[in-house]
Each structure stands twice: as structure tokens, then as C-alpha cells.
Amino acid sequence: MKKIAAGLAVMLLAVTIFQPSDGYAKKTSVAQIDKQLKQLQKEVQEAKAQQEKADSRNQEAQHYKNKTTLNLQYVLAQITTVKGEMTNISEKITATEESLKTTTLELEAAEERVASRAKLLESRVRLMYTDGGVSYLDVLLSSTSFTDFLDRADSLKSIVDQDQDLLDQHKLDKLTVIDAKKQLEGQYAQAKQLYTDLESQRSLLKDKEAEKQQLIAYYDKEIHETDDISEEQNVKLVQLASARSTLEQQKDKLKAEEAARRAAAAKAEAARKAAARKSSSSRTVTAYVGGDGPLLLPVGSARISSPFGPRTHPVTGEVGKVHTGVDFAVGQGTDIHAADSGTVLVAEWWSGYGYCVIIDHGGGMWTLYGHIREGGLKVKAGDSVARGEVIAESGSTGRSTGPHLHFEVRIDGKTVDPMPYL
């Protein structure tokens, strides 16, 4: 905004310099005015180039902002997914810890059973080998009968089978519990490693999120800066157009006076025509006061699709951007009428306005008609137009989403709400 204020100050000073004064015609020749007009045209081209460059930067920044915003949404979705996976893994880790506690208790119970069986085997061996080391064969040979022999053989077989069963159970118990514990420990270690990996991934994604947020902030700043530059050049172009109109009027006046001096024989008639020309080209006007509705509706009774004031921009999506005029919803090719009589300052392509007409009504009031269709201009810079005269046809050129008329009222170069003037 500081840049805009500075640009306005410079251009207002330029316009002041170009205003006609009592001795201006005596000091300035047509050739000098042509030289000044040429310099003005050069400044106009430079301002347009700066504006186009700023618009290009703005569109590029908007493109990359939109692209970065999509990337940010993707990263945020990944973060949500990873957080969900981390929650699931955390639950698995808790369940595995509980299983490990249970398995540890089972292993302790198995070890107690192993110890008990070991004592039983030890007592059995001690009984069999006490006092001289009796063997299974001695027990069989000391039988008193064949029946006793069979009974002793069956008893010994039961003892051997029981001992073998105890040994097998001993091995199975210990191996089963140890395997289960190893398996759970492996699952626990794997879950912990997976959780660590996910935490690392989430940390990287958070870094990416911060990076995307910084990029979006950078592009937002770029968009605002280029908007300021574009607006600054827009103000400058309007002021240059006003200065050009003033010089053109002064040039016409000088030519008329020169013609009058050369036509000595028809001095009175030439003076009368020059006065008539001057009267038609520079009307007597009074400053407009808002609220009493002095202007004609430029497109008759049309629906207002977007009023003056802050809004969400329909093209860029920027929230809170001030809409500098009123949009009338009209079809392609609708006649646009001059809101009042005046002098055309601009009738050409004008940046985001597309093809545009600006009329100076005097008294510090200008009206602007934007987004005119290609080939729809009916007037040119310097023309005098009457109130209600058709000056253009509506369209959708420039920064627009569809056919409509963007209408502005400017008082001393500043945009105001047009509705109180209509």
C-alpha cells in the first residue's frame, strides 16, 4: 500500500504539472505538447509492461500455491494414516507385553513342575540303587514263582514307562514354554521397531508439513505484493490517461489559436469557431455528491451478481479481497450505455478488466466499464460521449468467470460504492 500511495503522489504531481494555466498556451507549443505526449505514451507502455509482469507473477504464485496446498493435504492425510498405524501398533505392543507376562508365569509353573519331576526321579533311582545297587534283573530273578515273575515284570514295565513319560513331559513342558517366550519376545521386538520406524516417518511428514506451510505463506506474500504492484500500475495508468487527455485538449486549443492567427481575414469567424470548439470539448460541470443518484444505469435493470465491498474472489479464491465495483449479470453482447456525458479517457485492454472504457465526467468523477467483449468497443480515447450513448458491448474478457459488466465509480481516483450514484 505504501508503494501505491507513493505512486499516486508522483502521478498526482504529474497531472498537476500538466494542468493548463493562464500562461500555458504562451509558453508551450504544439511540438512541445507532442513531445510530452510521446513521453506519456512511453510511460504508459512501461506501466502496462510492469502490470503484465506483476499479473504473470501473480498467476504463477497462485498456481504454485494451489499445487502446494494439494501437496499439503496429501501430507496431512499421510500423517493421519501413520498416526492410526502407530495407535494400532501401540495396542499390539501392550497386548504382547501382557502375553509375555502370562508366558513368564507359565514358564515359572513349568519350571516348578520340572523340579518336582526331577525330585520324583531322583527318589526312584535312590530306592533302586540303595544298599548295593539292585538292578531290574535282580528284582526279576528273585521271583518265587512264575506268576510272581510276571507280576514283577509288569510292575517294572509300569515304572519304566512312567519314568519315560515323566522325562518326555519334562522336555515338552520346557521346550513349549521357552518357544512361546521366544516367539513373543520376537513379536515384541518387531512391534517396537515398527513403532520406532513409524515415529521416524511421522517426524519426516511433520517436517514436510511445516515446509509446505512456509511455501504457502511465501506464495501468499508474493500474491499480495504483485496485487499491490498491479494496483499501483493501474492507478498510474489512469493518471497518465488523465494527463494525456489534458494535453490533448491543450493541443487542440493551441491548434485553434494558431489557425486563428494565420487567418487574419477571418479572425472573427475563426475566434467564434474556436470558442465553440472549446465549449464543446470542455463542458461546465459541478462536483457530484453521492446519494442523490445522478448517474444512469449502464445496462438498464439487471441483476447484481456481486456488490461493492469485501468478498471471496471468484477467480483467485482470495478471501476478503475488496470488490471495487458492482457486477451486473448480463448476457454476452448486451449494450453498455454511458452513465453520464463526458470525455473518454481509456478505451482499450486494461489488465484484469480486459477490454475497458473509462469516462471522465468532470468534477473529479470517473466511471469504469470492464470485461467488454473483444470487438465490442464503440468509442475511443478522446471521444466526447452523451449520457445514455452506447459505448460498448458486454463480454467476459480479462479476469472473469463469465459474461457480465463490472461497473466502477471513482471520485478523485478512489473507488466508491456505485449504488448511491445510480
KABEL-V717262 format. One record per pair of residues at least 12 apart in sequence whose ideal C-beta (glycine too) atoms are under 7 Angstrom apart, sorted by sequence separation. I is the first residue (numbers start at 1). GAP is how many residues later the second one is. D is the distance in Angstrom with one decimal. If there is no record, write none. Layout:
i->[I,I]
gap->[GAP,GAP]
d->[D,D]
//
This chain:
i->[140,310,311,346,356,357,378,379,409,139,140,309,344,345,356,378,260,309,345,356,378,308,344,345,357,377,343,354,356,376,139,257,306,308,342,343,353,354,355,376,256,308,342,353,354,307,342,355,376,136,342,357,372,373,256,306,338,340,345,355,372,373,374,304,305,355,357,369,372,373,304,369,372,374,304,305,371,373,253,371,372,302,303,359,371,302,371,302,339,370,252,299,371,347,299,249,347,249,336,347,371,347,357,371,299,344,346,357,371,344,345,369,370,299,344,298,344,369,124,298,344,333,368,296,298,332,343,344,367,121,355,367,368,296,325,342,354,295,296,341,354,365,366,121,295,341,353,120,294,341,352,354,365,338,340,351,352,364,338,364,117,338,338,337,338,337,117,337,338,353,336,337,335,336,114,336,336,335,336,114,334,113,114,333,334,333,332,110,332,110,330,110,336,107,106,298,332,331,330,103,107,330,288,329,330,285,287,328,103,285,286,287,288,327,328,103,285,283,327,328,103,325,326,325,325,100,315,324,99,315,314,96,100,325,96,97,296,324,96,296,326,325,326,93,96,299,93,245,92,93,305,245,89,93,242,281,241,280,89,90,241,89,299,298,86,89,298,308,308,308,86,85,86,245,82,86,234,241,242,82,83,82,238,230,79,82,297,79,290,295,78,79,293,294,295,293,291,293,75,79,290,290,75,76,288,75,248,72,75,245,72,71,72,68,72,68,69,68,65,68,65,64,65,61,65,61,62,61,57,58,61,58,57,58,54,58,54,55,238,54,235,50,51,54,51,50,51,47,47,48,47,44,47,44,43,40,40,40,37,37,36,33,33,33,30,33,4,11,15,30,3,7,11,14,18,30,3,20,24,1,4,8,12,15,19,4,7,11,15,18,25,3,7,14,18,25,20,4,25,62,55,55,51]
gap->[12,12,12,12,12,12,12,12,12,13,13,13,13,13,13,13,14,14,14,14,14,15,15,15,15,15,16,16,16,16,17,17,17,17,17,17,17,17,17,17,18,18,18,18,18,19,19,19,19,20,20,20,20,20,21,21,21,21,21,21,21,21,21,22,22,22,22,22,22,22,23,23,23,23,24,24,24,24,25,25,25,26,26,26,26,27,27,28,28,28,29,29,29,30,31,32,32,33,33,33,33,34,34,34,35,35,35,35,35,36,36,36,36,37,37,38,38,38,39,39,39,40,40,41,41,41,41,41,41,42,42,42,42,43,43,43,43,44,44,44,44,44,44,45,45,45,45,46,46,46,46,46,46,47,47,47,47,47,48,48,49,49,50,51,51,52,53,53,53,53,54,54,55,55,56,56,57,58,58,59,59,60,60,60,60,61,62,63,63,64,64,67,69,70,71,71,71,72,73,74,74,74,75,75,75,76,76,76,77,77,77,77,77,77,77,78,78,79,79,79,81,81,81,82,83,84,84,84,85,86,87,88,88,90,91,91,91,91,92,92,92,93,93,95,95,95,98,98,99,99,99,100,102,102,103,103,104,104,105,105,105,106,106,107,109,109,109,109,110,111,112,113,113,115,116,116,117,117,118,119,119,120,120,121,123,123,125,126,126,126,127,127,127,127,127,128,129,129,130,130,130,131,133,133,133,134,134,137,137,137,140,141,141,144,144,147,147,148,151,151,154,155,155,158,158,161,161,162,165,165,165,168,169,169,172,172,175,175,175,176,178,179,179,179,182,183,183,186,189,189,190,193,193,196,197,200,203,204,207,210,211,214,217,218,221,221,224,224,224,224,225,225,225,225,225,225,226,226,226,227,227,227,227,227,227,228,228,228,228,228,228,229,229,229,229,229,230,231,232,254,296,297,300]
d->[5.6,5.5,5.0,4.0,6.5,4.6,5.7,4.9,5.2,5.7,6.3,6.5,6.4,4.5,6.6,5.3,5.7,6.1,6.8,4.9,5.5,6.0,5.7,5.2,6.8,5.5,6.9,6.4,6.5,5.1,6.4,6.7,5.8,6.2,4.4,4.9,3.7,4.8,3.9,3.5,3.9,5.5,5.2,6.5,6.5,5.9,4.0,6.5,5.6,5.3,6.5,6.9,4.4,5.3,5.8,4.0,6.0,4.9,7.0,6.5,6.6,6.5,6.7,5.9,4.7,6.0,6.4,6.8,6.8,2.5,6.8,6.0,5.4,6.1,6.3,4.1,5.8,6.6,6.4,5.8,6.5,4.1,4.5,6.4,5.5,6.1,5.5,5.1,4.8,6.6,6.4,5.1,4.7,5.3,5.2,6.1,5.2,6.3,5.4,5.0,6.4,5.3,5.4,6.8,5.8,5.0,6.2,5.5,5.3,6.6,6.5,6.4,3.7,6.1,5.5,5.4,6.4,6.1,6.7,5.3,4.5,6.3,3.9,6.3,5.4,6.1,5.7,6.2,6.8,6.3,5.0,5.7,6.7,5.1,6.9,6.3,2.7,4.0,6.6,6.3,2.7,6.9,4.4,6.3,5.6,5.0,5.0,6.7,6.9,4.7,5.0,6.5,5.9,4.6,4.9,7.0,3.9,5.6,6.8,4.5,4.9,6.1,6.5,5.0,4.9,6.5,5.2,5.9,5.1,6.7,7.0,6.9,4.9,5.8,5.3,4.5,6.5,6.2,5.9,6.3,6.5,5.9,5.9,4.9,4.3,6.6,6.6,4.4,5.9,6.2,4.9,4.6,6.0,4.3,5.6,6.3,4.4,5.7,6.7,6.9,6.0,6.1,5.5,5.5,5.7,6.8,3.8,6.1,5.2,3.0,5.7,5.9,4.8,5.0,4.5,5.0,4.8,6.2,5.5,6.4,5.7,5.2,5.3,5.3,3.7,5.0,5.2,5.7,5.3,6.2,4.9,6.1,6.4,6.8,5.3,7.0,5.9,4.2,4.7,5.7,5.0,6.1,6.5,6.9,6.0,7.0,4.7,6.0,5.2,6.5,6.0,5.5,5.7,6.5,6.0,6.7,4.3,7.0,5.5,6.6,5.1,4.8,5.4,6.4,6.4,6.6,5.5,4.2,6.4,6.9,4.8,5.7,6.9,6.6,5.6,6.9,6.4,6.7,6.8,5.6,6.8,4.8,6.7,6.5,6.4,6.5,5.6,4.8,6.7,4.7,5.5,6.9,7.0,6.3,5.3,6.3,4.8,5.9,5.7,6.7,4.6,5.8,5.0,6.6,7.0,5.2,5.7,6.7,6.2,6.9,4.0,5.8,7.0,5.5,6.9,4.7,6.3,5.4,5.9,6.7,3.8,5.6,6.8,4.6,7.0,4.0,6.1,4.9,6.7,5.8,6.7,3.9,4.7,6.6,4.4,6.8,4.0,5.9,6.6,4.4,6.7,6.8,5.4,6.8,3.9,5.0,6.7,4.7,4.8,6.8,5.1,6.4,6.7,5.1,5.7,5.7,6.0,5.2,6.4,5.5,5.8,5.4,6.1,4.6,5.8,6.9,6.1,6.7,5.7,5.2,5.6,4.4,5.4,6.7,4.4,6.2,6.9,6.9,6.7,6.5,5.6,5.5,6.8,5.7,6.3,4.6,5.8,3.5,5.1,4.9,6.5,5.1,5.4,5.8,5.8,5.8,5.2,6.2,6.4,5.7,6.2,6.9,5.1]
//
